[in-house]
């Protein structure tokens, strides 16, 4: 049972930190930027020089967004894992068991179902 609680802590911590660090908003910004770059690239009315200048700006923006996503994503994964590791060091649970549970098919299925249910509730409340 401790392993299941540790796996829930791990997943919930990752999700909460991803939200707190703005990972989803940053990913949406990256998608918007790449779509805008594609529109510029496929616009026949723009000269190659204009396209190059605009696309360089998008490339710099995407590089910054990638760095933000990588850093925030790393932090969102490492911080909860560090908590579970500390609990392992204290003898309250075993890290290997937590990781086994977190990678098990039934846990992944349960978390996916819970996430889909939460998303459906959130969308229903927004409309």
C-alpha positions as CSV (number, residue, x, y, z in Angstrom):
1,X,0.0,0.0,0.0
2,X,2.9,2.4,0.7
3,X,4.1,1.9,-2.9
4,X,0.7,2.9,-4.3
5,X,0.6,6.0,-2.1
6,X,4.2,6.8,-3.2
7,X,3.2,6.4,-6.9
8,X,0.2,8.6,-6.4
9,X,2.4,11.2,-4.7
10,X,4.9,11.0,-7.6
11,X,2.2,11.5,-10.3
12,X,0.2,14.1,-8.4
13,X,3.4,16.0,-7.6
14,X,4.5,16.0,-11.2
15,X,1.2,17.2,-12.5
16,X,0.9,19.9,-9.8
17,X,4.4,21.2,-10.6
18,X,3.8,21.1,-14.3
19,X,0.8,23.3,-13.8
20,X,2.6,25.6,-11.3
21,X,5.6,25.9,-13.7
22,X,3.4,26.7,-16.6
23,X,4.4,23.8,-18.8
24,X,1.1,23.5,-20.5
25,X,0.9,27.2,-21.3
26,X,4.5,27.1,-22.6
27,X,3.7,24.1,-24.8
28,X,0.7,25.9,-26.2
29,X,2.9,28.9,-26.9
30,X,5.4,26.7,-28.8
31,X,2.5,25.2,-30.9
32,X,1.2,28.7,-31.7
33,X,4.7,29.9,-32.6
34,X,5.3,26.9,-34.9
35,X,2.0,27.4,-36.6
36,X,2.8,31.0,-37.2
37,X,6.2,30.1,-38.6
38,X,4.5,27.6,-41.0
39,X,2.1,30.3,-42.2
40,X,5.0,32.6,-42.9
41,X,6.9,29.9,-44.7
42,X,4.0,29.0,-46.9
43,X,3.0,32.6,-47.7
44,X,3.8,33.1,-51.4
45,X,3.4,36.9,-51.2
46,X,6.5,37.2,-48.9
47,X,10.0,37.4,-50.3
48,X,12.7,35.0,-49.2
49,X,14.5,37.8,-47.3
50,X,11.3,38.7,-45.3
51,X,10.6,35.0,-44.6
52,X,14.2,34.5,-43.4
53,X,14.0,37.5,-41.0
54,X,10.7,36.5,-39.6
55,X,11.6,32.8,-39.3
56,X,14.8,33.7,-37.4
57,X,12.7,35.4,-34.8
58,X,10.4,32.4,-34.5
59,X,13.4,30.1,-34.2
60,X,14.8,32.2,-31.3
61,X,11.4,32.2,-29.6
62,X,11.1,28.4,-30.1
63,X,14.6,27.8,-28.7
64,X,13.7,29.8,-25.6
65,X,10.4,27.9,-25.2
66,X,12.2,24.6,-25.6
67,X,14.7,25.7,-22.8
68,X,11.8,26.6,-20.6
69,X,9.9,23.4,-21.3
70,X,13.0,21.3,-20.7
71,X,13.9,23.1,-17.4
72,X,10.3,23.1,-16.1
73,X,9.7,19.5,-17.1
74,X,12.9,18.4,-15.5
75,X,12.0,20.2,-12.3
76,X,8.5,18.8,-12.3
77,X,9.9,15.3,-12.5
78,X,12.9,15.6,-10.2
79,X,11.3,17.3,-7.3
80,X,8.6,14.7,-6.6
81,X,11.1,11.9,-7.3
82,X,13.4,13.5,-4.7
83,X,10.6,13.5,-2.1
84,X,10.0,9.8,-2.8
85,X,13.8,9.1,-2.6
86,X,13.9,11.0,0.8
87,X,11.0,8.8,2.0
88,X,12.9,5.8,0.9
89,X,16.0,6.9,2.8
90,X,13.9,7.4,5.9
91,X,12.6,3.9,5.5
92,X,9.0,4.9,5.0
93,X,8.7,3.3,1.6
94,X,10.9,1.7,-1.1
95,X,11.7,3.7,-4.2
96,X,12.0,0.6,-6.3
97,X,8.5,-0.5,-5.3
98,X,7.1,2.9,-6.0
99,X,8.6,3.0,-9.5
100,X,7.4,-0.6,-10.2
101,X,3.8,0.5,-9.3
102,X,4.1,3.7,-11.3
103,X,5.1,1.7,-14.3
104,X,2.5,-1.1,-13.9
105,X,-0.3,-1.4,-16.5
106,X,-3.1,-1.1,-13.9
107,X,-1.7,2.1,-12.4
108,X,-1.1,3.7,-15.8
109,X,-4.6,2.7,-16.8
110,X,-6.1,4.1,-13.5
111,X,-4.2,7.4,-13.7
112,X,-5.2,7.8,-17.4
113,X,-8.8,7.2,-16.6
114,X,-8.7,9.6,-13.7
115,X,-7.1,12.2,-15.9
116,X,-9.7,11.8,-18.6
117,X,-12.5,12.0,-16.0
118,X,-11.0,15.2,-14.6
119,X,-10.6,16.7,-18.0
120,X,-14.2,15.9,-18.9
121,X,-15.4,17.5,-15.6
122,X,-13.2,20.5,-16.2
123,X,-14.6,21.0,-19.7
124,X,-18.2,20.5,-18.6
125,X,-17.7,23.1,-15.9
126,X,-16.2,25.6,-18.4
127,X,-19.1,25.4,-20.8
